[in-house]
Amino acid sequence: MTRNARLAMLAAAGWPLSELLRGGRAPSVLNGGLGDGPVPFTLVLAAGAAAYELSANELFNGRLAMLAITGFAAQEFLWGTPVVEQTPFFFGR
């Protein structure tokens, strides 16, 4: 459970960051962009960061992050636009 929670926390932060930096939808299986850009390097970096021990509230934050990343994927799948464009009040767009 903690490994999944750590990965979900990284993904919940990385999804909107990748959209802000790349200027499009985040690379995922659902939108077909998994092979685009520097994804392999990012996966190695995310795996290394996931191995690092996080705070005592890790389980709660991890569960919340799992819900967030699932919501990001569902939003982009249903509406076909980047999450950062759907929620400009969070990302200043």
N, C-alpha and C positions, 0 to 999 in steps of 0.2 A: 504494500500500500504506500509506503513512504517513497519508493522510487517513482511510482506513478504520480504521486502528489508533487514531487520535485519537478518532474518533467512538465506537468500541467502548469505549475507556476512559471516556469521558463517560457512555455508556449503562450500563456496568457499575456506575458510582457512582450514576447518576441513577435507575435502576430501583428499587432498594430505598429510596432516599430519597423517591421519589414515593409509594411505598406507606406509608412511615412517616408522611409529612406528610398524605396524603389519607385514609388509613385504609381502603384497599381495594386492589384489584389495580392494577398499573401500566397506564396507557393503552397498548395495543398493537393491532396488526391482529388477532392471534390471539384476544384476549379481547373484542374489540368496543368497547373504551373509548377509542379513538383520538380521537373527537370530543368527549370529556368534558373539562371543566376548562380550565385555562390552557395547553393544549398548544401553540398557535401561538407564544405568547411564549417558552415553554421551547425550542422548536425554534430560534428566532432566537438565543436566548442560547447554546444548545449549538453552533450553527454559528460564532458569534463566538469561543467558547472553543476550538473545534477548530482555528481558524486560528492560534491562539497557539502558538508553538514550545514543545515539551516537552523533557524530559531526554534524555540520550544513550542511555539504555536504552529508548527509545521503541518500537523495533521488537519487542523481547521482551515488554515490558509490553502492547503493543497486541495481540499475538497471544494472550496470556493473557486479555486483556479480551474478545477476540472469542469465545473459548471460554466465558467466564463469561456473557456476555449471551445466547449461544445456549442455555446451560443454564437460565438464568432463564426464557426464553421457552418452552422445552420443559417445564419443571416446571409453570408456570402452565397451559399448554395441557393437559397430562395430568391434573393433580390439581385444577385449577380453584380453587385458593386462592392467596393472595398468597405470594410467596417469603419474606417476612419472617415469616409464620406457619409456614411449613414448616421454617425454620431459626432457631428462637428463640435458639439459643446464640450466633449471630452478632449479633443485633439486640436482645438483652436483653428479649425478650418472654416 
